[in-house]
Amino acid sequence: MRKIQLPKDYLSYTQVTLWKANPERYKKLYFENRPELRVSNSAMDYGKVVADALENEKETGDLLTDTAMSLLTKYDIRDKEIATSLKMKDVEIPLIGKPDTMDSKTFAFREYKTGTVKWTQKKAQNHLQMKFYAMLIYLEHKKILKEAYLDWIETVREGNEIKPTGHVDSFRVVFTLTDILETMALVNRVAKEIEVEWTTYVPEPEIPF
């Protein structure tokens, strides 16, 4: 069994979704190592503030944000990396993911989201990130989770700022073995597609000024 060749030596949920959505952008970010092309906006910046505060168990100083965060269910593990691999019949694919919070005994996990776009039960149930993490837990711990939760801190835009409304929704996402196997098949396909492009990639020559 050989180890697959990838630009980052592993796949993450972010890489899988970007490759599916826009292979050319993936190549610029990961083949050409151009982090300046990463998307950034006020909503994403706010989400990072919340994520950092939750990971480090500290307050942000914003009353509504800190109140919303206090409403979230938290487990004993915060934002800890799960590093494992998917072994198919012909190839090994290293994988990495970091659930926002996870129970060290049961491996139950929750993913926290912020944003102005409303989350629904259907959107949460179909969210690939949840299935990706369930797959990682299955591969690393041989545990088939029946469910996990996605928690959404609702926000609104006020001028150039993102503010929480104080409303938090929690969505129960259920898993089956079929969900995990289908996610494994997707990851295997994406990894092989990336490998083909990566191993034959020739950077465009730089044009001198």
N, C-alpha and C positions, 0 to 999 in steps of 0.2 A: 504493500500500500504506500503510495507516495503522498507527500504533503503538497497541497495545491499552491500554486504561485499567485500571490496577490500583492498589490502595491503596498498595503499596510500589514501584510502577513496574517491578517485575520479579517473576518467580516463582522459587522455590527448591524443592528436594526437600521440605523441611519444610512449606512452604505447600501443596504439591500433596497430600501425605499427610493433612494436617489437614483440608483442604477435602473430600477424599474421605470421611474418617471422621466429621467433625462440622462441617458448614457454619456452624451457629450459633455454635460456639466460635470458628471462624475469624473470623466477623464481629466478635465482641467483641474479639478480639486485634488484628485488622488494620483493621477499619472504625472501631472506637471507640478504638483505640490504648490498650488496657488491659493493659500488660505484667504487672501484678500477678496476672493470671489464669493466667500460665504455670505449668505443673506443675514442682515441684521436690521432690526427695527425696534421701536419703543416697546412693542408688545413682547418681543423676544427678550429684550433687556429686562423687562419687569419679571418675566418668567424665570430668568437666571437669578435675579435678586431673591425671589421666593425659594428657588431650589437651593441656593447657597445657604440661606437662613435655616431651612429645614435640615439640610445635611449637617450643619454645624450646631444645630439646636440653639439658635440665637434669635433675637427679635430684629425686625427691620427698622423699628422706630415709627412705622406708620400704623396707627391704631386699627384701622379696618383690616389691613393686611395681616397684622399679628392676631387679630381676633379670628379671621378666617382660618389661619394656620392652626390655631388652637382647636378648631373644630375637626381637624383631620385625624383619622385613626392612624396611629404609628406603631410599628413593631420594633424589635430590639436591634435590627440591622438597618443602617441608613446608607443608601447610595453605595453599596459595596459591590465591587466588580465580580461577576461570575465569568470565569475563563474556562472554557471547555472546548470540545471539538465534536464535529459531526463526522462519523466514519461510515462512508459508503463502501461499496464493494471494491472500488478502484481508487478511492482518494480520501484523504483526511482534510477536513476544513476547520481550521481554528475559528472559534467564535468568542465574542465578548459582549456582555450586556450588564447594565447596572439598574436594577429595579430601584425605585425611590425608597421603598422600605420593604423589609422582608422578615418573616418570623424564622429564627434560626432552627427551630424544632420542626415546624410543620411545612416550612417553605412557602407559606401563604405570602402573597405580596400585594402591594398597592402601588399604583402609578398616579402621580399628582399632575394636574394640568391647570394652566391658567389660560385666559383668552376671552375675547369679546364674542367669538362665534360659539353659539350654543352647542353643547354636547347633548346627544340623545342616547337612549338605550341602544338603538340600532347602530349608531356610529361607534359607540364604545365596544359593542359586541364584535364589530367587524374590524376593529383597530388591530393592525398587524403587530404593533409593538407588544400588545398583551400576549398574543400567541407566540411571538418570538421569545419572550421571557419564559413562558410556560415550557417551550421547547428546551431552552437552556437548562431549566430545572430538571426536566426529564432526563436530559443527556448527562448532567453532572451528578444528580442525586437519585436517579431511577425512580422518580416520584411523578405520577400523573396527577396533576392538580385538577380538581373538579371546578374550581372557580378562583377568581381574583377580583379586585376592585379598582376601578378608575374613579378618582375624585377630582372634581372640577371646581376651581375657585373662579366664579364669574367676575369679569372685569368690564369696564366701560372706558371709552376714550373721552377725556375732558381736555379739549385743546390739544396740546402736544403730549399730554401725560396720560398714562394708563392708571386707572384707579379701580380697586375692588368694590363690588357692590355690597359685600358682606354675605352674599349667598353662596352656599356650597352644595353641590349635588354629588351623590355617590351612585355609581352604576356597577351592578354585579355582572361580571363577564364569566360565562361558563365555558368550559373546555371539554373536549372529547379526545380520545386517542387519535381519531381521524383528523382533528384540527392540528395536532402535533405532527402527525405524519405528513400532512399536506404542507405544513410549514417547512419541514425538513426537505421535502421535494423541491419547494420553491428556492430555499437557500442553496441546495445542490445545483439547481439550474443556473441561478444567478452567479454563483461562484465560478462555474465552468465558463459562462459567457464572459465574465470579467477576465479570467485567466487567458482565454483565447486572444482577447484584445490586448491585454497587458504584455504577453510574451511576444507579440508581433508589433508592438507600438513603436513608432518612430516619431520623435518630437518634430514639430514644424520648425524649420530654421528661423533663427531670429533675424529680423530685418534691421540692418544698421541705419542709424539716423544720419 
